[in-house]
Amino acid sequence: MNVEQVIASLNNVLWGDGQVLIYVLLFAGFWFSVKLKFVQFLNFRHMFSVMRNSTKGTDEGGENGSGISSLQALFIGLSARVGTGNLAGVAVAISLGGSGAIFWMWVIALLGMATGFAESVLGQLYKVNDDHKEYRGGPAYYIQKGLNQRWLAILFSLCLFLGYGFSFSAMQANTIADSLNHAFNIPSMYSGAVITILAGLIVLGGLKRIARFAELIVPFMGIAFILVAVAITLMNISAVPAMLYDIITSAFGLQEAGAGMLGAAIKNGIQRGLYSNEAGAGSVPHAAASARPVPNHPVTQGYVQMLGVFLDTIVLCTCTAVIILLADINIGGEMEGIRLTQNAITYHLGESGVYFVSAAISLFAFTSVVANYAYAESNLHFFKLDNKVGRTIYTVMYLAMVFWGSSASLKQVWSMADVALGLMTLVNVVAIVQLTPTIVALMEDYNAKRKLENSIDVNMEFKSDDIKFQGRLHKDIWSK
């Protein structure tokens, strides 16, 4: 059995006939929604109010470590989330699952907001200081410190390196190269070389340069894309009711001769929704852990990263879906990626549309390439490889995969990414469900302090003796 057959077999278990990940993600979404008392709905407004202090929180380092701001952590999270999943991934979901796949994208996003909240809270609580006095954290850290299961932490880290360190960045580079080739006939090898060089210049500057890059690019590209989608919607406003009706009826297989598409709609909607918003995958806790939130409480980052899930899928993925579904173009049953989105925007905006979407996907995907590096690099500390030699070896391998991915086949790269994401998610969900008592205790502590704050002057800052938590925390970060 060769490598491609092994990857295909694993994908079949995780996403195909076995559909293990679909059941796992639905369970996690419902589990944390109930345990956290539907925080994504009942505290929806508070999620935005937390962002008022999001630009504060950085420090220059000290005995407790140096953190980036909550806003920068949000933008790093969005940098990784907002990429091919929003443009190419939505197109894949629609081409394979029909318009009904969009409804199931919404469902997994709304449920995933609670899952994303839970894992981000844990990322903050169990974070550590590295040798550069920067915060590091993520599933490998809370699995080892919270559950004392080092073997499971190592398994997650290996999947993380396979996924975010290598496969996902290769896939993002593949999408950029394909888009530029389609729009400008630029050979993939040339665009791959440029992508690799630019990525190297940014990631070699460390986490803070990556954070500054994300803070500069993400708002610009997100707002520009939303404005174009709103303009296209207004241009086709009479067709919107029929489009919404088609999404709902297709989602439940109610259309004539459409019952057979029900399974495909659910599978592709959930699969591509997860790939886009990453809720439960264990990636975003790395960004959440790197922040020093205001107020300095782990739950603050839960709200910040929950907002990231909402913006990524409910807002940006919906924009792409609307652009595609309002276009009078042929959507076949074969896997289509970024070119379907390009063709849809060209239909609406003329030939200039292909240039816009090429620019958009280049920015969307490139920010993901950079953020993916930061996620995997944060786990070098876990293996005691957070040194010049370890970082150099990882960086060279990462950049080599970026260059290779620009010329690889679409199906080959997506298959590798799906396996890595599936294994990461499986390990992470098993871990965070076991850590539910700590998550709930943190939420109750935050809510109690928030109630007191409304009546008297109270310090919202979290201390390690405020709750009974599982495992152990890194010394000095949450000092008593």
N, C-alpha and C positions, 0 to 999 in steps of 0.2 A: 504494500500500500504506500503510494507516494504522498508527498506533503499536501498536494491539492486534494487528494481523497480524504486525508485525515481532517483537513479544514472543513470539507463538505460534510463529513460525518458529524463533526461537532456542531456545525451550524444546524444540521437537521434535528439534532437532539434539543439544542437550545432554542432555535427559532422555527424550525420546520415542523415535521410531524409530531415531535415531542412537545413543542411549544412550552418548554419548562419555564423560560424567562417571562413569557406572557402571564402565566399564573403567578409566578413569584412577584412580579411587579404589581399586578392587581392586588395581591394579598398585602404587600407592603404599603401600598397607597391607602387601602381601606384600614389596615391595622393602625397606622400612624394618624390617619384622619380621626379615628375613634379615640385613640389614646390621648391625642392632643386636643380633643374636643373641637374638631373641625376648625383648627386655627386658620387655615387658608381662606375660610369664608367669614367666620365671626370676627377675626382680627384683621380683615383685609385693609381697612383704612389705616390701622396702626402700622402696617407694613410700610406704608408710604411716609408716615410721620417719623419713623425711625431714621429715615434718610436725611432728616433735617441736620443732624450732626455728623453726617457721613464723611464730610471732608476733614473732620478733626480725627485725632487719634494717633498720628504718626509721632514718633519720638526719635531722638538721636542715639538711642541705645543707653543702656545702664545695666544695673544688675538684673533687671527683669527682661531685658531684650528690647529690640527695636521692631516696630511694626509699621506696616503701611496702613492707610486709612480704609475705612469701610467702603468708601466710594471706589477707591482703587481696587480693593478686593472684589467688589461687584463687577468692575470692568474687566478684571482678569478672568473672572468666571464667565462673563459674557463673551470675552474674546475666544475662549475655548468652545463655548456653546454655539455662538453665532458664527456659522461657517457653512460647510457644504450641506449640513442637515437642513438649514433654512432655505436654501435655493435648490441644490441638487437632490437632497433627501426628500423634500416634499414632492418633487417631480417623480422620484422613484416610487413613492407611496401611491401617488395618483395613477401612474402608468400601470402598476401591478395590482392595486387594490380598488381603483375607481375613486370617485369623489367622496364616497362614504368613509374612506380612510382618514379624511380630515376630521370627521366627527370623533373618531377614536383617538386621534392625536390630541384633541381637546380634552377628552376624558382622562387620558394618561397624564396630561399636563396638570389638570386640576387635582388629581389624586397625588401626582408626583410632587406637587408643591409641599405637601405634608412630609413626604419622604425626604425631599431636599432640605427642609427645615431640620429634621431630625439628624441627618448626617452632618450638616454644617455646625450644629450645636456641639456635636461630639468632636469635630475637628478643632474647634476653639478650645474646648475644655481640656483635651489631652495634648495640646501643642507643646513643643519643646523649644529651647534655645539652641541654635547651632554655634559653631566656633566663631561665626561672624556677628554674633548677637542678633540674629534675625530669627523670627519665629518660623518653625516648620511643623507640619502636622499632616494628618490624613488618616485613612482607614488603617494602614499598617501600624500607625502609632496608637490609635485607640483600640485596635485589636490586641496589641501586645500589652499596653498599659491597663486597659479596662478589663480585658478578658484573660490576660496572661496566656494567650495562645500564639506563641511565636511562629509555629509552623504555618498557621493560617495567615499570619501577617506576611510571612515570606512568600506564600503563594499569591497573595494579593499584589505584592510588590512586583513579582515577576510578570504577572498579567498586566500591571500598569506599565512596565517598561515595554512589553510587547505591543500594548495598545497605544498609549499616549507618547511613549518615547519613540516609537518607530512606525507602527501601522497607520495611525490616524494622521500623523504629519505627512506620510507618503500619500495618503488619500487626498488630503487638502491640496498638496502640490499637484497631484494628478488632475484635480478639478480645475485649478488655475491654468495649468498648461493646456488642457483640452479647450477651455473657454477662449484663451488667447489664440489658439490655433484656429478655432472656428471663426473668430471675429477678424483676426488680422493675418492668418496663415503663418504665424510664428512657429517654427519647429519646436517641438516639445523639449528637445535637449537644450536649446538656447534659453528658453524661459525657465527651465529647471535649474540651470546654472545661476541665473540671476536671483531666483527665489532662494537658492541655497546660500548665496553670498550675503544677501540682505538679512536673512534669518540669522546667519552667523554673527553679523555686526551687532544685532540687537541682543541676542541671548548671551553673548560674551560679556555684556555689561551687567549681568546679574538680575535679580528679582526686581530691584527698584527701577532699572531701565525698562524692563518689561512692563512694569506697572505704569510708568509714565507714558510709554508707547500706547498701551491700552486706553489710558485716560484721554489721550489725544484723538485716537482714531475711532474707537467704538461709538461714541455719541454722534459724531459726524456721519458715519456710514449708516447707522441705524435710522437717524432722523431723515436722511436723504431717501432711503429706501421706502420708509413709511409714507413720505409725501408723494412719491411716485405711485405707490399703491392706492392711496386715497384719490389721487387725480384720475387714475384708470377706473376706479370704482364709480366716481362721479360721471365719467364719460359714458359708463354703461349702466347707470343707475336703474334703468327699466328692467334690466336682466337680472338684477340682484335677487329678487324674490324667488325666481325660478331656480337660480343657482343654490340658494339656501334649501329649498324644497328638495332639490336633487341630492344634496349632501345628506340630509336627514333620511330620506327614503332609501338611498343607496347604503347608508350605514347599517340599516336593519334588513337589507335584502328584500325590500318591498316593491322594487321596480319589476316590470315584466321581464322575464328571462334574466333577472338579476339575483335570484336567490343563491346561485352558485358563487357569487362574488362576496357573500357575507363573510366567510372565513378569511378571504384574501384582504378584505377591507379592515377587519379587526387586526389581523396579523401585521400587515404592512403599516397601518396607522400607529399601532403601539410600538412596533420595532423602530420605525423612523422617528416617532415622537420621542422615544427614549434616546435615540442617537442624537437628536437635536438638543433636548433640554438636559440630558445626562442625570436626571433625578434618580437617585438610588445607585448610580454607577460607581460612586466613590471617588469621582474626579474633583468636584467642586469643593469638598472639605479641605483640599490642599490650599485653595485660595482663601477659604474662610479662616483657616488656621494662621495664615500669614498676617492677618489684620490685628490692630489694636483698636477694638470698637469703642464707641462712645454712645451710651454708658458702657463701661468695661465689664460686660456680662456676656457669657457665651450665647445666650438667647438672642442678643442683638444681631449676631451674624446669621442666626437662623432666619430672622425676618429679612435681612439683606439678600441672602442667597435664594430665599423663597421668591422674592421679587424677580430675581434673575430667571427663574423657571417661567414665571408669568410673561415677562417681556419677550423671552425667546420663542415660546411656542404659541401662546394665545395671541400675541401681537405680530411678531415677525413671520412665523410660519403661516399664519392666516393671511398675511399680506401676499406671500408667494402663491398660496392656494387660490386666492381671489384673482390674481393676475392670470394664472393658468386656466382656471375654470371659466373666466369671462372671455377668453380668447376662442375664436372659431377655428380651432386647429384640431388635427387628428391626434387623439391620445390612444395609442395602441396598447396591446397587452404585453409588449416586451419591455424589458427594463430600460428606462430612459433617465438620464441624469440632467446635467446642467443645460444641455442643448434644448430640452423641452421648455425650460424656463426662458432661455434665449429666444426661442421661436415665438413664445407667448408674448413677450415684451415687444418683439419686432412687429407682431400683429397689431399691437396697440399703438406703438410709437413710431412705426416705420423702421427704416434701416438703422436709424440712430439708436434704436432700442438694443440692438446687439452689442453696441459699444458700451451702453450704460450697464447692462448686466455683466459684461466682461469686467468692467471696472469694479462693480459691486462685488462680484464673486472673488475677484483678486484681493480686495481689501478684507472681505468677510473671512475667506479661507486663510489668508496670510496671518491675520491676527490669531487664528486658531493654531497655526503652525508654531507661532512664538509661545503662546500660552501652554500648549502641550509640552513644550520643553520644560517649562517651569514646574509643571505637575510631576513629571517623572524625575527631574533633577532633585526635587525635594526629598525623594526617597533614597538618594545617595547617602544622606546622613544616617538613615536607618541601617545601612549596611557598612557603616564606618568608611565609606568611600568618598566622603565630602572633603576631598583634598585635591590638590592640583592634578595628580595622576588620574584619579577616578573621574574627575570632572572632564578632563581632556579626552579620555577614552570614550566616555558617554557622548560628549559633544561631537566627536568625529563620527561615531556610529549614527547618531541622530541626523547629522547633515548628509551623510551618505544615503540614508533612507529617504530623505527629502528629495535628493537628486534622482534616486532610482524611481521613486513614485511618480515623478513627472512624466515618465515614459511607459509606465506599466499599464496593463489593461484595466478597464473600469471594474469588471467583474472580479478579477483577481484581488485588487486592492480592497474593494468593499467586503469581500468574503473574509479576508484576514482581519479587518477592522471589526466585523460582526462577532467573530470568535473572541477576540480580546475583550470587547465590550461586554459580551455575554458572561464570560468567566469572571471578570471584575465585578459585575453586578451581582452575580450569584454569591460570591464570597462576601461582598459588602452587606447585602441584605441579611444574610445569616448573622453577621456580626451586630448590625444595628438593632435587629429585633431582640437579640440577647441583652443589649444595653438599654432597652426601653425603660427600666426603672430609673436609671440615671437621667435620661432625657425628660421624663415626666417630672422628676424632682427639680430639675433645673427650671422647667416651665412654671411649676408651682411657685418656686422661689422668686422668679422674675415677676409673675403676676401679683404676688403678695406685696413686693416692693413697689410695683407700679401703682397699686391701690393706695398705699400709704403716701406715695409721692403726690397724689392728687389732693391730699388733705393736710399733710405736714411736710416739712423739709426732710427728705430722706436720701441717703446715699444709695444709688442703684448698683454700685460696684459690687461684684461678686467676690467672696472670699471662700477659701477651700473648706472652712468649717460651717458654711451656710447650709449645706445639704449632706446627706449620706450618699456617696457616690461609689460606683464599682471600681475595683482596682486601685491604682495609685496615680497621682498627678506629678508632673515635673516640678521639682522644688523651686520655690521662690516666685513662680509665675502668678499663682493665685494665693499669695501670702495671706496667712491668718491675720 
